[in-house]
Amino acid sequence: MSVLEVGDNFPGNVSFGYIPLTPESEEITSCGIPTKYDASETFKNKKVVLVAVPGAFTPTCQANHLPGFIQNIEALKAKGVEQVVVIASNDPFVMSAWGKANYTKDDFIIFASDSELAFSKAIGWTMGDRTARYAIAIDHGKVIYAAKETERGVDVSGADAVLAKL
């Protein structure tokens, strides 16, 4: 696998670890059970935005990257987006807690783990031992936007940049 570009099919066999939000696991201190999120299969049937961040609870990710997607849920839905998947190299427990700390209450935005950077390494978008900061929009299996930040900050992978390309 290599860098994804507009027009490419989203690759097969891509999955992430995540903990579905349930009434039993909605408290930030409840752990839940990690499960497999089959991105390849899910992305075949939905319009999805995949957002990668270097780390949950880190300054730029928490203050500048994630809030745009949370604040623009209705705008994303208006553009036909059915789900936003936020990934990082953190484990599923940390990603689940990050989602809860940001008051996500349903599965429109899910927080998942790119365990051992399997996906990010496969497309060449890592930052040392972390996922790089990037966004990929997929419409029923086809990549319609893919951009990785080359500088510090959130320019091409933020909600405003993604919304402009949908």
HELIX and SHEET records of a PDB file:
HELIX    1   1 PRO A   23  SER A   25  5                                   3    
HELIX    2   2 ALA A   39  LYS A   44  1                                   6    
HELIX    3   3 PRO A   59  THR A   60  1                                   2    
HELIX    4   4 CYS A   61  HIS A   65  3                                   5    
HELIX    5   5 LEU A   66  GLN A   71  1                                   6    
HELIX    6   6 ILE A   73  ALA A   78  1                                   6    
HELIX    7   7 PRO A   92  ALA A  101  1                                  10    
HELIX    8   8 SER A  115  LEU A  117  5                                   3    
HELIX    9   9 ALA A  118  ALA A  122  1                                   5    
HELIX   10  10 ALA A  159  LYS A  165  1                                   7    
SHEET    1   A 7 THR A  35  ASP A  38  0                                        
SHEET    2   A 7 SER A  15  TYR A  18 -1                                        
SHEET    3   A 7 ILE A 109  SER A 113 -1                                        
SHEET    4   A 7 GLN A  83  ALA A  88  1                                        
SHEET    5   A 7 LYS A  47  ALA A  52  1                                        
SHEET    6   A 7 TYR A 134  ASP A 139 -1                                        
SHEET    7   A 7 LYS A 142  LYS A 148 -1                                        
SHEET    1   B 2 THR A 126  MET A 127  0                                        
SHEET    2   B 2 ARG A 130  THR A 131 -1                                        
END                                                                             
